[in-house]
Amino acid sequence: MKVIDKYILRRYFGTFLGLMLLFVPISIILDLSERIDKFLEHKVPLREILGYYGDFLLYFFNILFPIFLFLSVIWFTSRLAQNTEIIAMLNTGMPFMRLLRPYLIGATIIATTVLLLNLSVIPEARIGYNEFWVKYVHGSSYKARETNDVYRQIDSTHYIYASNLNHKNKTAYNFVMEEIAGDSLKSKLFADRIVYNPEKKNYTLHNLRERHYEKNGEIIITKPKKDTVFNFTLDDLTPVNYIAEGLNYTELNKFIKKEKLRGSKNIKKFELEKYKRMSLPVSAFILTFIAVAVASQKRRSGMGGNLAFGISISMLYILFDRIFGIMVIKSGFNPFLAAWIPNFIFGALAVYLVMRAKK
């Protein structure tokens, strides 16, 4: 690695980390000023508050790192251009594409780091962040699960329905379970309510009615009460809305496969979470190249004009990302396209700007 590469890489990481460290205390102070009343009201232990802010920083780093990276590259590259350092480099015969090499190395390191963090560390932080909010900020009024009119396929032949689930009491009301083989209904079970017994790891069914459909006719069984075992828990039937965010990549794939079998309403949301873990690190390359192409030229507007452009582009990137995410949840838009379209659009912009700067 040549001296010029080391010089640019030091500026690349130094400016990025400096911007991040500047943001950390500001973000904590702003958040603490909004949450302090809730913390005092619930008498939250200091250890839990410190843990929350550790998760908070990882959670928002994952969301905002493209903006910080983009602005940091705009900032230090603009300074290089204003000090005519880039002109000096190019006047030595260095091709513009060669100038991009240290930026490519820096973007690769950042993208790899974000990818590795997204595989397990950031999911754990996100689940801790969400659990803290549910416990101390949202309060009991927040509904983190679907609890009404729950319908699930639990395996290849069994389907269940419950009009209401109460996770606190571990009870499901107006419970129905059907066994269907092919096009034939084999049996149907009704219960006014079922209650899960954690100690025995079984269920108590109240006011049970069973119908078994056989070739010789229909068999009906009724019992006021019965204990039995099912291959599911109430938590399996209605996982918390943010459960996918807290799973590592392998667990997330298994979870999606299981939720597809159960007919989950949120399957596209879970798939979007999966695809964004891969698409987000790629933005490090795209935004880095856009920033270099824009900031490497000395302009009359100076660094201020470049920063204004940088803020506009980063805001547009976040806006596109949010719009397509909402489209997945509200209108069933393809989650793969929603995760990757912002990268496709801004990737094309990056290629255009680099080719223009090269000339």
C-alpha positions in Angstrom: 0.0 0.0 0.0 1.5 3.3 -1.1 1.8 6.5 1.0 -1.1 8.2 -0.8 -3.4 5.2 0.0 -2.5 5.3 3.7 -3.0 9.1 3.8 -6.5 9.0 2.3 -7.5 6.0 4.4 -6.4 7.8 7.6 -8.6 10.7 6.6 -11.4 8.3 5.6 -11.7 6.5 8.9 -10.6 9.5 11.0 -13.3 11.7 9.7 -16.0 9.0 9.9 -15.1 8.0 13.5 -14.8 11.6 14.5 -18.3 12.4 13.2 -19.7 9.3 14.9 -18.0 10.3 18.3 -19.4 13.8 17.9 -22.9 12.4 17.4 -22.8 9.9 20.3 -23.0 12.3 23.3 -25.5 14.6 21.4 -27.8 11.7 20.6 -27.7 10.3 24.2 -28.4 13.7 25.7 -31.3 14.3 23.4 -32.8 10.9 24.0 -32.2 11.1 27.8 -34.0 14.5 28.0 -37.1 12.9 26.4 -37.0 9.7 28.5 -35.9 10.9 31.9 -39.5 11.2 33.1 -40.3 7.6 32.1 -37.1 6.4 33.8 -37.9 8.1 37.0 -41.5 7.0 36.9 -40.6 3.4 36.5 -37.5 3.6 38.7 -35.4 2.0 36.1 -32.1 0.6 37.5 -28.9 2.4 36.2 -27.6 -0.9 34.9 -30.6 -1.3 32.6 -30.3 2.4 31.4 -26.7 1.9 30.5 -27.6 -1.4 28.7 -30.3 0.5 26.8 -28.0 3.2 25.6 -25.5 0.6 24.5 -28.2 -1.0 22.4 -29.5 2.4 21.3 -26.1 3.4 19.8 -25.8 0.1 17.9 -29.4 0.3 16.7 -29.1 3.8 15.3 -25.6 3.3 14.0 -27.1 0.6 11.7 -29.7 3.1 10.5 -27.6 6.2 10.2 -24.2 4.9 9.2 -24.8 5.6 5.5 -25.4 9.3 6.3 -22.4 9.6 8.5 -20.1 7.8 6.0 -21.4 9.9 3.1 -21.0 13.2 4.9 -17.5 12.3 6.2 -16.3 11.4 2.7 -17.8 14.6 1.3 -16.1 16.6 4.1 -12.6 15.4 3.9 -12.5 15.0 0.1 -13.8 18.6 -0.3 -10.9 19.8 1.9 -8.5 17.8 -0.2 -9.9 19.5 -3.3 -10.0 23.0 -1.8 -6.3 22.6 -0.8 -5.6 21.5 -4.4 -4.2 18.1 -3.1 -6.4 16.1 -5.5 -5.3 18.3 -8.4 -1.6 17.7 -7.4 -2.3 13.9 -7.3 -3.9 13.9 -10.7 -1.2 16.2 -12.2 1.4 13.5 -11.4 -0.3 11.3 -14.0 -2.5 9.3 -11.5 -5.7 8.2 -13.2 -8.9 9.2 -11.4 -9.8 5.5 -11.1 -6.5 4.9 -9.2 -7.5 7.7 -6.8 -10.6 5.7 -6.0 -8.6 2.7 -4.7 -8.1 3.8 -1.1 -11.8 4.8 -1.0 -12.7 1.3 -2.2 -10.6 -0.3 0.5 -12.2 1.9 3.1 -15.7 1.2 1.9 -14.9 -2.6 1.9 -13.8 -2.5 5.5 -16.9 -0.5 6.6 -19.2 -2.7 4.6 -17.7 -5.9 5.9 -17.9 -4.6 9.5 -21.6 -3.6 9.1 -22.3 -7.0 7.5 -20.7 -8.9 10.4 -22.5 -6.8 13.0 -25.8 -7.4 11.2 -25.4 -11.1 11.4 -25.7 -11.3 15.2 -24.5 -8.2 17.3 -26.9 -5.6 15.9 -30.0 -8.0 16.0 -29.3 -8.6 19.8 -29.0 -4.9 20.3 -32.3 -4.3 18.4 -34.2 -6.8 20.5 -32.8 -5.3 23.7 -33.8 -1.8 22.5 -37.3 -2.9 21.7 -37.8 -4.9 24.9 -36.7 -1.8 26.9 -39.2 0.4 25.1 -42.1 -2.1 25.6 -41.3 -2.4 29.3 -40.5 1.2 30.3 -41.6 3.6 27.5 -44.7 2.2 25.7 -46.2 0.6 28.9 -49.0 -1.8 29.0 -51.0 0.0 26.3 -48.6 -1.1 23.6 -49.6 -4.2 21.8 -46.5 -6.0 20.6 -48.5 -9.0 19.3 -51.4 -9.9 17.1 -53.9 -11.2 19.7 -57.3 -11.2 17.9 -58.6 -13.6 15.3 -55.4 -15.7 15.2 -55.2 -18.2 12.4 -52.2 -20.5 11.9 -51.1 -23.6 10.1 -48.9 -25.4 12.6 -47.7 -28.3 10.4 -48.6 -29.9 7.1 -52.0 -31.1 8.3 -53.1 -29.1 11.3 -54.7 -25.6 11.3 -55.8 -23.7 14.4 -57.9 -20.6 15.1 -58.4 -18.6 18.3 -60.6 -15.5 18.7 -58.3 -14.0 21.3 -55.0 -14.8 22.9 -54.0 -13.6 26.4 -50.2 -14.1 26.8 -50.2 -12.8 30.3 -52.7 -15.5 31.4 -51.4 -18.0 28.8 -55.0 -18.5 27.6 -56.6 -18.8 24.1 -60.3 -18.3 23.7 -62.7 -20.0 21.3 -60.0 -22.4 20.2 -60.5 -24.5 17.1 -58.0 -27.1 15.6 -58.7 -28.9 12.3 -56.8 -31.8 10.8 -57.0 -31.7 7.0 -55.4 -34.4 4.8 -55.5 -33.5 1.1 -59.0 -32.2 0.5 -60.6 -34.1 3.4 -61.4 -32.9 6.8 -60.3 -35.6 9.2 -61.1 -34.1 12.6 -62.1 -30.9 14.3 -61.6 -29.9 17.9 -63.4 -27.1 19.7 -62.8 -25.6 23.2 -64.2 -22.5 24.9 -60.6 -21.9 26.1 -57.3 -23.6 26.5 -54.7 -22.7 29.2 -51.0 -23.5 29.0 -49.5 -25.0 32.1 -45.7 -24.1 32.2 -44.9 -26.6 35.0 -46.4 -29.6 33.2 -45.8 -28.2 29.7 -49.2 -29.2 28.6 -52.6 -27.5 27.9 -55.9 -27.7 29.8 -58.9 -27.6 27.4 -62.2 -26.4 28.8 -65.6 -27.5 27.5 -64.1 -29.7 24.8 -65.9 -31.0 21.7 -64.2 -33.3 19.2 -65.5 -34.5 15.8 -63.8 -37.3 13.9 -64.9 -37.9 10.4 -64.5 -41.5 9.3 -65.8 -43.7 6.5 -68.4 -45.2 8.8 -69.7 -41.9 10.0 -69.0 -39.1 12.5 -67.7 -39.7 16.0 -68.4 -36.9 18.6 -66.5 -36.7 21.9 -67.4 -34.1 24.6 -65.6 -33.5 27.9 -65.8 -30.6 30.4 -62.1 -30.7 30.9 -59.0 -32.4 29.4 -55.2 -32.1 29.6 -53.3 -32.7 26.4 -50.0 -31.8 24.7 -49.7 -29.8 21.5 -46.5 -29.2 19.5 -46.7 -25.4 19.8 -46.8 -22.7 22.4 -48.9 -19.5 22.5 -45.7 -17.5 21.8 -45.2 -19.6 18.6 -48.6 -18.6 17.4 -48.2 -14.9 17.9 -44.5 -13.9 18.1 -43.8 -10.3 19.0 -43.9 -7.9 16.1 -40.2 -7.2 16.3 -39.0 -10.8 16.9 -37.4 -11.0 13.4 -35.2 -8.0 14.2 -33.5 -9.9 17.1 -32.7 -13.1 15.2 -29.3 -13.8 13.6 -29.2 -14.5 9.9 -29.5 -18.3 10.3 -32.3 -18.1 12.8 -34.1 -15.5 10.7 -34.1 -17.9 7.7 -35.6 -20.7 9.8 -38.1 -18.3 11.4 -39.3 -17.1 7.9 -39.7 -20.7 6.7 -41.7 -21.6 9.8 -43.9 -18.5 9.5 -44.6 -19.2 5.9 -46.0 -22.6 6.9 -48.1 -20.9 9.6 -49.5 -18.4 7.1 -48.2 -15.3 9.0 -49.5 -11.9 7.9 -46.1 -10.4 8.5 -44.1 -12.7 6.2 -43.1 -9.9 3.7 -42.0 -7.7 6.6 -39.7 -10.5 7.9 -38.3 -11.1 4.4 -37.6 -7.3 4.0 -35.6 -7.5 7.3 -33.6 -10.4 5.7 -32.8 -8.7 2.5 -31.9 -5.3 4.1 -29.2 -7.0 6.1 -27.5 -7.7 2.8 -28.3 -4.5 0.9 -27.4 -2.0 3.6 -23.6 -2.8 3.6 -23.6 -2.3 -0.1 -24.6 1.3 0.4 -21.1 2.0 1.8 -19.6 1.6 -1.7 -22.4 3.5 -3.5 -22.4 6.5 -1.2 -18.6 6.6 -1.0 -18.2 6.8 -4.8 -20.9 9.4 -5.1 -19.2 11.5 -2.4 -15.8 11.3 -4.1 -17.2 12.1 -7.6 -18.9 15.2 -6.2 -16.3 16.5 -3.8 -13.1 15.8 -5.7 -13.7 18.8 -7.9 -12.8 22.3 -6.7 -16.0 24.5 -6.8 -16.8 28.1 -6.3 -19.4 27.1 -3.7 -16.7 25.4 -1.8 -17.2 22.9 1.0 -20.6 24.3 1.9 -22.0 23.5 -1.5 -20.7 20.0 -1.4 -22.1 19.4 2.1 -25.5 20.7 1.1 -25.5 18.3 -1.8 -24.3 15.5 0.5 -27.1 16.1 3.0 -29.7 16.2 0.2 -28.5 12.9 -1.3 -28.3 11.1 2.0 -31.8 12.3 3.0 -33.1 11.1 -0.4 -31.5 7.7 0.2 -33.1 7.3 3.6 -36.5 8.6 2.1 -36.4 6.0 -0.7 -35.5 3.3 1.8 -38.4 4.2 4.1 -40.9 4.6 1.2 -40.2 1.1 -0.2 -40.3 -0.4 3.3 -43.7 1.1 3.9 -44.9 -0.2 0.5 -43.9 -3.8 1.5 -46.0 -3.6 4.8 -49.0 -1.6 3.4 -49.4 -2.9 -0.1 -47.5 -6.2 -0.3 -44.7 -4.8 -2.6 -41.9 -7.4 -3.3 -39.5 -7.2 -0.3 -36.4 -8.1 -2.3 -37.0 -5.2 -4.7 -37.9 -2.9 -1.8 -34.5 -3.6 -0.1 -32.4 -3.3 -3.3 -34.1 -0.6 -5.4 -32.5 2.3 -3.5 -29.1 0.7 -4.2 -30.0 0.2 -7.8 -31.0 3.9 -8.3 -28.1 5.4 -6.4 -25.7 2.9 -7.8 -26.6 4.1 -11.3 -26.1 7.7 -10.1 -22.7 6.7 -8.7 -21.6 5.2 -12.0 -22.8 8.4 -13.9 -21.0 10.8 -11.5 -17.8 8.8 -11.4 -17.7 8.6 -15.3 -18.3 12.4 -15.4 -15.6 13.1 -12.8 -13.2 10.9 -14.7 -13.5 13.1 -17.8 
